[in-house]
Amino acid sequence: MSSAFELILLLIASYLTGSTPTSIIVGKVVKGIDIREQGSGNAGATNVFRVLGWKPALIVIAVDIFKGWFPAAVYATTLYQGQPIDDIGVVQILCGFAAVLGHTYTVFAGFKGGKGVGTLGGMLLALFPIAVPLCLIVFAIVLILTGYVSLGSIMASVSLPILLFIMPPLGLANPPQLSLLIFSLLMPWFIIFTHRGNLSRLRSGEENRFEKAMIFRKK
């Protein structure tokens, strides 16, 4: 088997792994509904939380994270034995991003999936095991202060390349591979693109808030 053909098979496998429509399956099993026809209409963990509660949402986010982690951590590092790409980070990015695209444009649900944040988070956890927990702290702070999940996701993605630049001089991590650094700079643009509808609602004041997350809000 040629290395190029092997890589194509891995990308297809990664896409199909990411395409598993977790929230749609959970919606059908738990309440017999199509989650895309409820709440915000998005096939993601946030909408599952709004419609079905935290327990089904926890299942969805856990599986969605795994869908992004597994291709980048396992497919790319243990199954790929090709020679054309010396930088394994490139293969990890390709497999992980194929999974994210599978989640966002799932072949099993008419190419209409979620925004890909959870799956992207799993991919990033495989690529940046130190920086990602710090990004989650940024997400939590923004969510607590504003109540906006979408804004927290965007700010967390923006913080990733900043952290990758400042951690090595501080002795907190080794310098990342060039491919991973370039990817970290491109990733926020993808998150902003998938959240363009949310940004429009934020500007118009129509974006839904998670009031319960705003623990410092005035009663």
N, C-alpha and C positions, 0 to 999 in steps of 0.2 A: 504494500500500500504506500503510495507517495505521501510525502509530508504535507503537501498542499491539500490533498484529498482528506487526510487525517484531520487537519485543522478545520476543514469545512464540516466534517461530520461532528466534531466537537462543538462547533458554533451552532449547528442545527440542534444537537442535544441540549445545549445551554438554552437556546430559544424555547424549546419545548418544555424544559424544566421551569423556566420563568413563566411560561404560558398557562400553567396550572391555575385556573380561575378560583383561587381560594375563597374569596369573599362571596362569589356567586354560589359556590358549593355549600358554604356555611349557611347562607341565606335560605337555600332550598331545604337543607337538612333541618335547621333549627325552626324555621317558621313557614316554609313552603312558599317563599317569595323570591322575586328577582330583585336583588338589592339595588340594581340600576334603575328600578322604577320607584324607589323609596328615597326619602330624605333628599340629599343633594344630587342623587343620581349617579354618584361616583362609585365604581367597584373597588373600593379600598377599605382599609381598616377603620379610618375615621368615620366613614358613613355607616359601617357596621356597628360601631360604638353608638352612634346616634340612634340607630333604628333598633338594634338588638341587645345592646348593653355591653358591659366591659368583658365578660367572659368569652363570648363569641369573637369579640374584637381582638382579645389576647391571642386566641388561636390563630386568627388571620394574620396578625402581625408577626407571630413566631414563624409561621410557615412562609410568609412572604420574605422575611429576613433570610431564612434557610435557602429559599430559591435563588437568592443572589449570592450567598456565601458559597454554596456547594460547587457551582461551576468554576468560580474563581479560585477556590481553595483546593479542589479535588480534580476536576476535569483538566484544568490547565497545568497543574503541577505533577500529577501522577499518570494521567492518560496520554498527554502529549509527549511524543518522543521524537518529534521532527527536528530538522536542522536549519531550515531557512531563517528562523527567528531565534537569535541568540539570547535576547532579553526576555526572560520568562515573564516579566512584568507586562510586556505587550500582549502575550497570550492570555494572561489573567484578565487584563482589561477587555480584550475582545470577547472572551467567554462570559465575563460578568456583565458586560454591556448587552450582549445578546440576550441574557436572561432578563435584564431590565426592559428591553424592547419587547420581549415575550410577555412580560407582565402588563406593560402599557398597551400593547397591541396584540392581545391574546388571540391565537388562531382558533381557540375553542369557544369563543364568545363573540364572533363577528368582528374581531379586531378592535373591540372596545373594552379596555381594562381599566386599571387604576392609574394613578399618577406615577407610580414606580418608586416612591420614597423608601418604603420598607425594603424592597428588593435591592435598591441601590445601597441602602444601609448595610445589608448583608454582604454585598460585593465589597463595599468600602472596609468592612470589618476584616475581610480576608486580605485586603491590600494594605490597610493602615491600622493595625490592631491597637496602636497607642493613640493616634490622633482621633480616631472615631469616637471613643468614649468622651473625649474633651468636646467634640462637636455636639454630642448628645447633651452635655451640660449647657452649651450655648442654646440649644433647642429648648431645654427645660426652662432656662431663665427667660427667654423671649415669650414662651407660652404662659408662664406664670405672670409676667408683667403685662402682656397684651391680650391673652386669651385666644390668639390666632395660631392655629396649627400650621397654616400655610406660611405665615411669616417666619415662624420658628424653623420650618424646614429650609426656607430660603437662606436665612441667616446662618444656619448650621452648615449649609453647603458652601457659603462664602467664607466661613471661618476655616475650612479645611486647608486650602493652599496657604493661608496666613500661618496656621500652626506648623505646616511642613517647613516653612521658611524659618520660623523662629525657634523651633525645638532643637535642631542640631547645634546651633551656637550656645544654647543653654545646657547642652549635655544631656538632653532628655531623649534623644533618638539619634540614630545614624542618618546621614544624608540619604534621601530617597533616590531611587533610580530615576534617571531623566524621564523615562516613559511615564512613570507614576506621577512625577511632578507636573509634567505637561497635562496629564489627564486631570489632575486636581484643579488645574486652572480652567479647564473646559467644562468640568462637571457642574459648576454653579449655573452656567448658561442653559444646560439641559433642564435643571430644576426650575429655573425661571420660565423657560418655555412651557413646561408641563403645567406650571401654575399661573399661566397668563390670565386665565379666567378669574382666578382668585385675586390676582393683582388688580384687575379691573373692578372687582367687587370691593376690594380694600379702598380704592380711590373713591368709590361712590358711597362708601359706608354701609354696604350691603353684605359684607362677609360675615358668616356665622362665627360667633365666639363660643369658646368653651368656658363659660362663666365659672364652673366648679374648679377649673385649674387656676383661676386668679385668686390665690389664697390671700393676697394682700389688698384685695379690692375692698372698698368701703361698703359696709352693709346698708 
